[in-house]
Every structure is written in C-alpha cells, then in structure tokens.
C-alpha cells in the first residue's frame, strides 16, 4: 500500500517515538511552533503502524522503548523505508551508541535530551535538509531507472536537418528516452528552456564557437545537464582537446556501436546520482556548521562583553594583563567564527555574479587601510607597486574584495616582520594581484597551505585556524569568479599569493611604477 503524502509541501512530517508522555508533549509543541506536522507514538509498534500509513521525513526516537529495543525498531523501519532520517534521543551522553553501531543501523545523529531544545532544532533542521536533498536524488534516480511512459528521460539531439539520425532516434526511443530534435544551436536553446531535458547530444557539425557558446549557456542554466558530443574521424588527442575546450561530458564516436551512446548516458546518470548524494552530505555539514557557529558566536560575544565590563572596573586593574589576553583571544575566536560562517554560506549557495566597473586605485586604497588596521604596532611595512594608475575593470566587486581581503589577512598573519608587497599588474585579458612576504621566512607554516591551494583542494579547511580557512574561502570565491589562485614561496622563503582575474583593464591612463609605503 502506498503511504499517504498529502500534506502541504512547505511543511514536514516528523514522528516522535518516546514512552514519556511529557517528553512527547513538550517536543511536539516545540516542533509545531516551527510549523512542522508532528505525529507521536509511545511505543515502537505504534510508530511502525503510523509509518506504514504515512511517509515521515524524520524520526526522533528515544533510546528506551517498551516492548522492543532501539536496534529492533530501527531495523524494522529500514526494512520498508531506507531513506527516512533517524535521530536518536538519549537520556545522557554516556548512553550514546558507538559510531560502528550508528553506521550499522544507519542512524543519522544522536541528541542528548539534556542539551535542550535549541540543539534539538539544529539536528531537526539538518536532518530535514538532507531528506529534501535525498528526495530530489531519488526522483532523479527513478527517472533513470524507470525508462518508459511518463517517466522517460528527455534527450536533446542537436544535429543539422540534413544529418541522418534515424538510427540514434530509434535506439534512444527503444530504451525509454524521449528524443527532442534541434537543427541548430538557436533552436536547441529554445527547446532546452521549454522542455528541460536531462541530456543533450551535440553533433560535430557544431564543434565550433556556436556549439561552445551553446554548451556554456546550457550549463549556466542547469549545471546538472550532461552534454555528450558525437563525432567521427578524430584521434585520441583531438578528442581530448575538444572535450576540454567545449566542456563536454564525453565524446561518442559515430563509428562505434550505437549501444556505446547508451553506456555513456547510463554512466552520466550514475554520476548525477553520486553528485546529488555528495551535495546532500555537504549540505548536512554546512547546516550543522552554520547553526553551531551562530550559537558559538553568541557565547563569544558574552565573554567579550564581560571583559569590557571588568576592564572598566578599577578593582580589576591588577588583572589588566589577563583581561587583555582574554579580550584578544575572544576577538580571535569571533573572527574565526565569522570565517566559518562565510564558508558555510558558500557551501549552501551558488552565489550569482554581479559585475560592475571598479576603479582599481580605490580598491587598492581599501586594502591599504585594511593592512594598516591589521598590522597595528607590528614591525611590518606594507608596500604597493602598481604598473599603472587610473585602471578600471569590470568585475564582481563584492567577491573580488573578499578574496583580496582574505589573502591580505593570510600574508600578514604568516609574516614574522619586515616588508609585505602588493603588486598589481595589467595584461590584455587579465588583472593580477600578487601578495609577497619579502622577509626571510624559516618556519614551515605555509607549506601545507601552499599544497592545498596549489592542488585546488575543495575539501575540508586546512592549515592553521584563521589562516588556512581564509585561503579556503578565497579559493571558493576564485572558482566562482573564474580566476586563478596560486601559492608559492619567495626566494627568501616567505609566502607569495597570486590572484589573477580573467579581465583586462578598460583604462590604464598613467603607466608608472609607484610605491606607497605603510
């Protein structure tokens, strides 16, 4: 029997399973206050009956159930619903199951009831977000595995009208695909926006600028679309060059068996499912990271506030050195939390690009003021060298400013003293900012950072907290901007961070080599 799913799509169905009536009532009120639909069950048997009637998004299960163990209950749930998110609620942290047991039973999280309602809402929000991601992944998977009828996949076949594609049409239709024909890139773009296919097959007649522009426009609208090229007479080197230059998923040789195209489509479908699941996992980490950071920031602000109050009390004068160190530590913690929130924001969204004309002189002036604030009384000089004055570039100012600020923060933190240089250079199609630590540098702090940035590591934050994290954010923003970010060492051993934007200056009125010293 198909379980009901008739609720408003803006709400979620959460099932509470707990033998304590007061816990059921208080948790239900809490979740209904967050506009969730809530069902309650005082036993595992009752919960299973409810689940077979309605499809829940999230289970909150007590670790003490009458009549059956938690292990028995979870295994019974997984027998007919392998996707529902399960959060175990324990009476104390000492009763939390081992990681091995959690993995074996496929339990997504564990909440200590003593942690209070706010931490529970963190787990609920994270679990529901992952459930949404998994639902979208399952829809994609069902379309791929259930080829036929209304569930068949759409394939946009882009080939000139005089090309014989009947064999390809027949093959795809036989295997449950719905073929949409387009005779040129303009018609293909129109068909794509109206029909929203999951795949596109591009004939080699359009392996030119018009085809390249079409691929980029489609991928800009929907990065998940798989685009496969069909070609003949190309050797392996030429095929690799075409794939890279046009951004194609794969190439299908027309001389190969037609079934090879089906294999490519199946492989692309598998890849899409893996990406959906990866995004779901990343989303879970990002949601938890953001919410915990918000909580941590509140505590840090409390500490900082008490330090300010004590600093104004004459009776606390003898503790001034201690309070100063505490204030410095809380400020550093607040900055670290802010950077983590920036990173979580990048993980959760794909920011849009907002390009505008920017005066490079003004942008560099902002960096000089930032350097002055961060250097303070440290034995550092900040020198700016520019190849021209009066240059204007068309860039996303907010994201570019953020990258440059993070690079400046990193190079200042890594420097032990001496001279820091910012060199700005203009070429026909690029504008480059280079931060150099010109002082002798003997520590190995920057080596790990260089390796991660140079490899384009897109994983977890790396390096020293407050340094590697800034570079992680800069790297993500650079990728969004289409810019290059690299890290090397200067001859003296200091950090050299290079940020190169794919945009030429619209005006460089006064060529010079000017230095401004802080």
Buried (B, 14 or more C-beta within 10 A) or exposed (E): EEEEEEBEEEBBBBBBBBBBEEBBEEBBEBBEEBEBBBBBBBBBBBBBEBBEEBBBBBBBBBBBBEEBEBEEBBBBBBEEBEBBBBBBBBEEEEEBBEEEBBEEBBBBBBBBBEBEBEBBBBBBBBBBBBBBBBBEBEEBBEBBEEBEEEEBBBBBBBBEEEBEBEEBBEBBEEBBBBBBBBBBBEBBBEBBEEEEBBBBBBBBBBBEEBBBBBBEBBBEEEEEBBBBBBBEEBEEEEBEEBBEEBEBBBBBBBEBEEEBBBEBBEBBBEEBBEBBBEBBEBBBBBBBBBBBBEEBBEEBEEBBEEBEEBBEEEEBEEEEEEBEEBBEBBEEBBBBBEBBBBBBBBBBEEEEEEBEEBBBBEBBEEBBEBBEEBBEEEEBBBBBBBBBBEBBBBBBBEBBBBBBBBBBBBBBBBBBEBBBBBBBBBEEEBBBBBBBBBBEBEEEBBEBBBEBBEEEBEEEBBBBBBBBBBBBBBBBBBBBBEBBBBBBBBEBBBBBBBBBBEBBBEEBEEEEEEEEEE
